[in-house]
């Protein structure tokens, strides 16, 4: 790249910062040749500015929003960045002020697809105050839409949080946290005056801080969609991992004990008909669905981005699969959640030879009203690894352990 033709454009207009980044010759000529641009209209050194307020050089940029996050260490900058990351922002942590210029150059470059970005810049970047002030001036001069979020907290709260994490303070790595907090406050106090939004996190829990940041910076609709994963699994193959809620449905009739249903899964209508034959599946839905209808908006309000609901039966092939599919169809119709259905154990072999999975209709005998009463009660062979056997009440496997 030749210095004469492809030098990076200048992000500053003050002569004292002219040498940091310069308008390339082609960019300068193209900009000043635009009839919509009046040289000298934007200041004392004639920096070109488009009629709409943004330099013609960046008129085609897709960057719509740049959020600069700063503030005191321990005040919640990591939490803030997570909020923007969950909202689809391109996020960069611990960026020195001088590097913000280079990053913005990439964002506004032709071909860049970045529309929303958030960067965290704080005292960890070294020489901070003067460089940060200069960057804010440059962004304003360029007409790029940007907002500054400053996270504050009182001294005692910062000390307490650092004692809980047992980490060294970046402003005083070789001394006490108290000295680090004081040194950082002396540097950043003036930066707070440049912030568009100052949030004091002293009395805020993490979910309260997330909600406050979202209310201040993010549009409501895209930020309130909760990603819900409905996962079926079999207890005999191990518990569900990373589940927020676990529903144990082993109390329902077990299709495994019907030879014609054993090789099938909960995707099959005949399996569903068997599970719901005694009415308990309908009663289960009557109680679980209102509970989920209540919980999902609460998790959204708390700022939760993802929820995993695990539904478990013995083998993970029949009952849990059928219920996960049913709940998935129901909640996929809602606009406030994104639903994914995962079957962890549905493809595992049943351990028995396949019966004839024909499409014939299966007629089930009436269900006895109580445990151990009525019926001829012939017990089928239990599934490999299962202790309980079927009984006259409809083939429900009893819990073990």
DOSE-290423 format. One line per field, with one value per residue (C-alpha): residue number from 1; residue in one letter; x, y negated, z. Coordinates in pm, 1 decimal. Example, Ala and Ser with C-alpha at 12.3 -4.5 7.8 and 13.67 -1.06 7.14 Angstrom:
<tortors>
k <- 1:2 $
r <- A:S $
xx <- 1230.0:1367.0 $
yy <- 450.0:106.0 $
zz <- 780.0:714.0 $
</tortors>
This chain:
<tortors>
k <- 1:2:3:4:5:6:7:8:9:10:11:12:13:14:15:16:17:18:19:20:21:22:23:24:25:26:27:28:29:30:31:32:33:34:35:36:37:38:39:40:41:42:43:44:45:46:47:48:49:50:51:52:53:54:55:56:57:58:59:60:61:62:63:64:65:66:67:68:69:70:71:72:73:74:75:76:77:78:79:80:81:82:83:84:85:86:87:88:89:90:91:92:93:94:95:96:97:98:99:100:101:102:103:104:105:106:107:108:109:110:111:112:113:114:115:116:117:118:119:120:121:122:123:124:125:126:127:128:129:130:131:132:133:134:135:136:137:138:139:140:141:142:143:144:145:146:147:148:149:150:151:152:153:154:155:156:157:158:159:160:161:162:163:164:165:166:167:168:169:170:171:172:173:174:175:176:177:178:179:180:181:182:183:184:185:186:187:188:189:190:191:192:193:194:195:196:197:198:199:200:201:202:203:204:205:206:207:208:209:210:211:212:213:214:215:216:217:218:219:220:221:222:223:224:225:226:227:228:229:230:231:232:233:234:235:236:237:238:239:240:241:242:243:244:245:246:247:248:249:250:251:252:253:254:255:256:257:258:259:260:261:262:263:264:265:266:267:268:269:270:271:272:273:274:275:276:277:278:279:280:281:282:283:284:285:286:287:288:289:290:291:292:293:294:295:296:297:298:299:300:301:302:303:304:305:306:307:308:309:310:311:312:313:314:315:316:317:318:319:320:321:322:323:324:325:326:327:328:329:330:331:332:333:334:335:336:337:338:339:340:341:342:343:344:345:346:347:348:349:350:351:352:353:354:355:356:357:358:359:360:361:362:363:364:365:366:367:368:369:370:371:372:373:374:375:376:377:378:379:380:381:382:383:384:385:386:387:388:389:390:391:392:393:394:395:396:397:398:399:400:401 $
r <- X:X:X:X:X:X:X:X:X:X:X:X:X:X:X:X:X:X:X:X:X:X:X:X:X:X:X:X:X:X:X:X:X:X:X:X:X:X:X:X:X:X:X:X:X:X:X:X:X:X:X:X:X:X:X:X:X:X:X:X:X:X:X:X:X:X:X:X:X:X:X:X:X:X:X:X:X:X:X:X:X:X:X:X:X:X:X:X:X:X:X:X:X:X:X:X:X:X:X:X:X:X:X:X:X:X:X:X:X:X:X:X:X:X:X:X:X:X:X:X:X:X:X:X:X:X:X:X:X:X:X:X:X:X:X:X:X:X:X:X:X:X:X:X:X:X:X:X:X:X:X:X:X:X:X:X:X:X:X:X:X:X:X:X:X:X:X:X:X:X:X:X:X:X:X:X:X:X:X:X:X:X:X:X:X:X:X:X:X:X:X:X:X:X:X:X:X:X:X:X:X:X:X:X:X:X:X:X:X:X:X:X:X:X:X:X:X:X:X:X:X:X:X:X:X:X:X:X:X:X:X:X:X:X:X:X:X:X:X:X:X:X:X:X:X:X:X:X:X:X:X:X:X:X:X:X:X:X:X:X:X:X:X:X:X:X:X:X:X:X:X:X:X:X:X:X:X:X:X:X:X:X:X:X:X:X:X:X:X:X:X:X:X:X:X:X:X:X:X:X:X:X:X:X:X:X:X:X:X:X:X:X:X:X:X:X:X:X:X:X:X:X:X:X:X:X:X:X:X:X:X:X:X:X:X:X:X:X:X:X:X:X:X:X:X:X:X:X:X:X:X:X:X:X:X:X:X:X:X:X:X:X:X:X:X:X:X:X:X:X:X:X:X:X:X:X:X:X:X:X:X:X:X:X:X:X:X:X:X:X:X:X:X:X:X:X:X:X:X:X:X $
xx <- 0.0:153.8:175.9:58.4:-259.5:-380.8:-296.9:-573.3:-819.8:-782.9:-1026.4:-924.0:-954.1:-734.5:-387.5:-220.7:-348.9:-305.5:-15.2:-203.8:-413.8:-427.7:-685.5:-550.1:-507.5:-782.1:-1021.4:-939.6:-984.2:-1309.7:-1447.3:-1359.1:-1484.2:-1835.1:-2063.2:-2249.8:-1935.5:-1821.2:-1452.4:-1402.6:-1767.8:-1690.3:-1414.6:-1099.3:-899.0:-1147.4:-1230.5:-1484.8:-1835.5:-2136.4:-2462.2:-2629.0:-2370.6:-2150.1:-1838.1:-1894.6:-1610.2:-1829.3:-2169.8:-2191.5:-2096.0:-2333.2:-2230.6:-2544.1:-2452.5:-2121.0:-2133.8:-1820.2:-1834.5:-1608.4:-1613.6:-1465.5:-1323.5:-1580.4:-1875.6:-2014.2:-1845.5:-1834.8:-2204.9:-2270.4:-2075.4:-2270.4:-2595.2:-2482.3:-2335.7:-2668.4:-2837.5:-2617.9:-2356.7:-1998.0:-1811.6:-1446.7:-1320.3:-1019.2:-944.1:-694.4:-837.1:-586.3:-699.6:-1061.9:-963.3:-826.5:-1131.0:-1372.4:-1175.1:-1251.9:-1617.9:-1669.6:-1459.3:-1644.0:-1756.6:-1785.3:-2108.8:-2087.5:-2397.7:-2384.7:-2068.3:-1969.6:-1619.2:-1497.9:-1213.6:-1087.1:-777.2:-628.4:-537.3:-260.0:-237.4:-609.0:-766.7:-609.5:-631.0:-993.1:-1095.4:-928.9:-1112.8:-1450.1:-1367.8:-1271.8:-1592.4:-1800.5:-1610.9:-1672.6:-2044.4:-2050.5:-2335.1:-2184.7:-2285.3:-2075.3:-2185.7:-2008.0:-2053.7:-2017.6:-2030.8:-1940.1:-1599.0:-1717.8:-1908.4:-1600.8:-1384.5:-1634.5:-1660.2:-1284.3:-1249.0:-1508.2:-1319.6:-970.6:-832.6:-573.2:-686.0:-552.8:-471.6:-251.5:-133.9:146.9:-43.3:-380.5:-722.3:-801.5:-515.7:-618.7:-976.9:-858.8:-610.5:-866.5:-1127.2:-882.6:-825.0:-1182.1:-1378.0:-1334.4:-1423.9:-1761.6:-1856.4:-1828.3:-2066.2:-2409.7:-2543.0:-2405.6:-2537.0:-2461.4:-2451.3:-2402.1:-2737.0:-2805.2:-2789.1:-2656.3:-2998.5:-3114.2:-2807.5:-2868.0:-3226.9:-3131.9:-2870.5:-3112.9:-3379.5:-3136.4:-2968.1:-3155.6:-3486.3:-3745.4:-3856.0:-3524.7:-3383.9:-3669.5:-3658.8:-3564.9:-3389.1:-3558.6:-3412.9:-3646.1:-3431.7:-3561.0:-3335.4:-3333.5:-3242.0:-3085.0:-2827.5:-2735.1:-2887.5:-2938.8:-2648.8:-2680.2:-3058.1:-3237.8:-3559.3:-3599.7:-3938.5:-3951.2:-4229.8:-4161.0:-4501.4:-4674.4:-4755.6:-4440.6:-4476.0:-4160.5:-4361.1:-4576.2:-4379.5:-4534.2:-4440.6:-4097.5:-3900.3:-4084.8:-4020.5:-4230.8:-4254.7:-4505.9:-4876.7:-4935.0:-4684.1:-4851.8:-5192.8:-5060.3:-4909.8:-5225.7:-5471.7:-5535.0:-5572.4:-5267.1:-5076.1:-5358.6:-5351.1:-4974.8:-5014.4:-5289.7:-5039.8:-4706.5:-4812.7:-4952.5:-4631.6:-4415.3:-4643.2:-4571.4:-4198.2:-4086.1:-4174.9:-4013.9:-3686.7:-3704.2:-3754.1:-3458.4:-3242.6:-3192.7:-3090.5:-3121.7:-3334.6:-3293.9:-3592.2:-3506.5:-3782.9:-3673.7:-3820.1:-3648.2:-3491.3:-3539.7:-3717.2:-4092.0:-4254.3:-3993.6:-3971.1:-4347.1:-4372.6:-4074.5:-4224.8:-4564.8:-4420.7:-4195.3:-4489.6:-4684.3:-4412.3:-4273.2:-4590.5:-4494.1:-4308.2:-4113.2:-3917.5:-3692.3:-3751.2:-3513.4:-3606.0:-3323.1:-3355.6:-3045.5:-3124.5:-3401.6:-3165.5:-3027.1:-3115.4:-3393.6:-3202.0:-3470.4:-3539.8:-3765.0:-4131.2:-4335.4:-4385.9:-4694.0:-4949.9:-5230.5:-5441.8:-5375.7:-5671.9:-5586.3:-5772.0:-5945.8:-5715.5:-5765.5:-5864.5:-5595.3:-5257.1:-5263.8:-5638.5:-5816.5:-5681.9:-5485.1:-5164.2:-4915.9:-4584.4:-4365.8:-3989.8:-3835.2:-3609.2:-3241.8:-3107.5:-3452.6:-3548.3:-3929.5:-4170.5:-4509.1:-4817.4:-5194.0:-5241.1:-5113.0:-4743.7:-4598.8:-4243.5:-4193.9:-3899.6:-3598.0:-3347.5 $
yy <- 0.0:-330.5:-606.0:-861.5:-684.8:-466.2:-642.5:-602.4:-892.8:-1148.8:-1104.3:-1433.5:-1789.6:-1969.3:-2054.3:-1915.8:-1568.6:-1595.4:-1349.4:-1061.0:-966.8:-1147.1:-1164.5:-971.7:-1168.4:-984.1:-1019.8:-1386.5:-1464.8:-1270.3:-1435.7:-1792.2:-1743.8:-1664.2:-1963.7:-1877.5:-1938.6:-2284.1:-2297.5:-2486.4:-2458.2:-2232.7:-2417.4:-2619.8:-2370.5:-2297.7:-1934.7:-1814.4:-1741.8:-1614.5:-1801.6:-1539.5:-1587.4:-1286.2:-1324.7:-1203.9:-958.0:-767.1:-830.2:-466.3:-316.1:-57.6:-143.5:-273.3:-265.9:-264.5:-236.3:-314.8:-158.7:-290.7:-343.6:-215.7:133.1:345.5:124.5:371.4:314.9:687.9:714.8:421.2:576.2:901.4:706.5:566.1:898.2:1071.1:800.1:880.6:606.7:663.7:634.3:576.6:568.5:389.8:173.4:-112.9:-447.7:-487.8:-155.7:-268.7:-480.3:-182.1:29.0:-238.0:-259.0:109.7:62.3:-220.5:-61.9:30.8:390.8:395.4:554.1:423.8:217.9:213.7:222.0:182.3:138.9:139.4:-102.3:-184.0:-253.1:83.6:-78.1:-283.5:-658.8:-710.4:-1047.0:-1259.1:-982.5:-903.5:-1268.6:-1293.0:-985.5:-1126.7:-1453.0:-1264.0:-1058.8:-1372.9:-1544.5:-1252.7:-1259.5:-888.4:-809.1:-706.4:-696.1:-678.0:-467.8:-533.3:-280.6:-420.8:-280.6:-407.5:-328.6:-76.7:122.4:136.3:252.4:520.8:653.6:674.4:853.4:1108.9:1180.2:1159.1:991.6:715.8:370.3:265.1:-85.1:47.8:400.8:377.1:220.6:236.8:232.0:-83.8:-269.6:-136.5:-256.6:-601.0:-629.1:-521.5:-763.4:-1052.0:-968.1:-887.5:-1154.6:-1399.3:-1131.5:-1087.1:-1438.0:-1330.4:-1035.2:-1033.2:-796.2:-742.0:-437.3:-391.4:-16.7:-52.4:95.7:294.6:671.1:812.0:870.7:523.0:366.8:561.7:444.2:82.0:84.9:246.5:-11.5:-295.4:-172.1:108.2:121.5:328.0:586.0:742.7:740.4:931.1:1257.4:1546.9:1845.8:2159.3:2507.3:2801.7:3111.3:3466.5:3717.0:4054.5:4077.2:4420.7:4251.4:3984.5:3655.6:3355.7:3111.2:2732.1:2753.2:2463.7:2661.6:3041.8:3210.8:3578.0:3748.9:4110.4:4120.7:4141.9:4476.1:4619.8:4729.2:4935.5:5220.9:5251.2:5465.4:5288.9:4944.4:5022.2:4957.7:4630.7:4288.4:4004.6:3863.6:4134.6:4063.1:4416.7:4356.4:4026.5:4199.0:4457.6:4196.9:3985.4:4273.5:4246.1:3866.2:3789.5:3634.2:3382.7:3306.6:3260.0:3003.3:2825.5:2757.0:2721.6:2484.9:2215.6:2246.3:2188.5:1906.4:1737.0:1813.5:1715.2:1343.1:1338.6:1468.2:1208.9:932.6:1061.0:1029.6:1401.8:1469.5:1849.3:2107.0:2484.7:2699.2:3069.2:3333.2:3673.8:4024.0:4359.4:4419.4:4081.6:4227.4:4206.0:3990.9:3714.9:3687.4:3656.7:3386.5:3187.8:3187.8:3077.6:2789.9:2693.2:2658.9:2455.6:2207.4:2165.5:1967.7:1700.7:1391.0:1336.5:1664.7:1853.0:2226.4:2514.5:2879.2:3127.2:3504.3:3630.0:4002.8:4062.9:4236.8:4481.3:4846.3:4984.1:5305.5:5525.3:5651.2:5423.4:5508.7:5452.8:5071.2:5103.4:4832.7:5036.9:4883.5:5016.0:5070.5:5031.4:5203.5:4984.7:4859.3:4989.4:4711.3:4782.3:4944.1:5326.3:5366.4:5542.3:5667.1:5974.8:5787.9:5996.7:5811.8:5772.4:5801.1:5478.7:5259.0:5342.4:5167.1:5091.8:5242.8:5182.8:5401.1:5321.0:5383.7:5382.8:5007.4:4940.5:5025.2:4738.0:4795.5:4726.5:4504.4:4679.1:4565.8 $
zz <- 0.0:-108.5:144.5:-109.1:-211.5:73.6:397.8:659.9:674.7:948.2:1237.8:1397.3:1276.9:1527.0:1391.3:1704.0:1617.9:1240.6:1232.6:1394.2:1090.7:757.8:484.2:186.5:-134.2:-318.1:-25.6:19.0:-349.9:-373.4:-64.5:-146.4:-500.9:-381.7:-437.4:-118.5:83.0:177.4:272.2:590.5:690.4:984.4:1159.3:1141.9:934.5:659.7:740.8:485.2:605.8:412.6:408.2:623.5:899.8:815.4:596.7:240.9:300.8:549.1:391.7:277.8:612.8:760.3:1115.9:1287.8:1655.0:1841.5:2220.8:2420.4:2767.2:3039.4:3414.1:3735.5:3770.4:3948.3:3851.0:3597.1:3260.7:3185.0:3258.9:3029.2:2745.1:2784.7:2739.8:2406.3:2296.3:2360.8:2153.7:1852.3:1887.2:1774.3:2106.8:2197.8:2556.1:2707.1:2404.5:2454.5:2340.6:2057.9:1909.6:1893.4:1594.4:1403.2:1492.6:1372.2:1048.0:994.3:1079.7:830.2:557.5:241.3:265.8:642.8:763.9:1120.1:1201.6:1582.6:1791.2:2155.9:2296.3:2655.4:2722.8:3067.5:3271.9:3177.6:2845.1:3009.9:2939.6:2942.1:2997.4:2722.1:2461.5:2547.4:2525.6:2185.1:2055.5:2160.3:1985.7:1670.5:1664.8:1705.8:1424.0:1189.0:1256.7:1346.8:1584.1:1914.9:2278.8:2593.1:2891.2:3221.3:3503.3:3852.3:4206.5:4548.6:4695.4:4952.7:4689.3:4465.4:4755.4:4851.0:4497.1:4461.4:4792.1:4676.3:4353.4:4512.5:4203.1:4189.3:4093.5:3748.6:3871.8:4152.9:4075.1:4328.2:4616.4:4792.1:4631.0:4827.2:4662.0:4322.2:4360.9:4466.5:4179.9:3922.7:4055.1:4020.2:3653.3:3548.0:3730.9:3443.2:3184.8:3352.5:3244.2:2879.7:2918.8:2761.8:3029.0:3380.6:3568.3:3936.7:4007.0:4383.4:4485.2:4167.9:4138.6:3811.4:3654.7:3760.7:3597.4:3276.4:3262.7:3326.8:3051.7:2808.4:2890.7:2826.8:2510.0:2336.6:2151.4:2332.3:2077.2:1970.2:2323.4:2485.9:2288.2:2512.8:2353.5:2491.7:2443.4:2510.7:2561.0:2600.4:2776.1:2952.3:3318.2:3259.0:3034.4:3286.9:3405.6:3180.8:3188.2:3202.2:3250.0:3420.2:3472.7:3480.2:3436.1:3538.0:3337.8:3439.5:3610.8:3271.3:3098.2:2941.4:2575.9:2610.1:2758.8:2446.0:2197.0:1897.2:2034.5:2173.4:1850.6:1786.7:1942.6:2074.4:1721.2:1634.6:1686.5:1818.4:2098.0:2186.9:2192.3:2435.5:2668.4:2683.1:2712.4:3086.5:3095.2:3306.3:3016.6:2968.5:3341.8:3319.5:3039.4:3234.1:3512.0:3331.9:3053.3:3289.1:3494.5:3186.3:3069.8:3401.0:3416.8:3065.8:3097.4:3442.3:3300.3:3021.8:3279.7:3480.2:3168.9:3107.7:2747.7:2733.9:2914.9:2894.7:2994.3:3018.7:3005.3:3126.6:3112.7:3163.6:2824.0:2655.4:2350.0:2408.1:2675.6:2698.9:2320.0:2278.2:2545.3:2417.9:2068.0:2199.2:2403.2:2113.1:1875.5:2127.6:2222.2:1871.0:1796.9:2050.6:1936.9:2260.0:2250.2:2009.4:2047.7:1979.9:2041.5:2108.6:2167.3:2344.0:2364.1:2109.9:1865.9:2120.3:2057.2:2274.9:2344.4:2191.5:1842.3:1642.8:1634.9:1323.7:1310.1:1090.5:1060.0:1211.2:1484.6:1834.0:2063.5:2431.4:2713.0:2976.6:3249.5:3603.8:3850.2:4112.0:4163.7:4167.4:4101.3:3815.4:3484.0:3402.2:3471.2:3276.4:3313.6:3006.4:3018.9:3149.1:2937.1:2970.8:3278.0:3427.6:3764.1:3760.4:3563.1:3414.6:3621.0:3578.8:3607.9:3257.5:3238.2:3434.7:3548.6:3915.9:4016.0:4159.4:4414.1 $
</tortors>
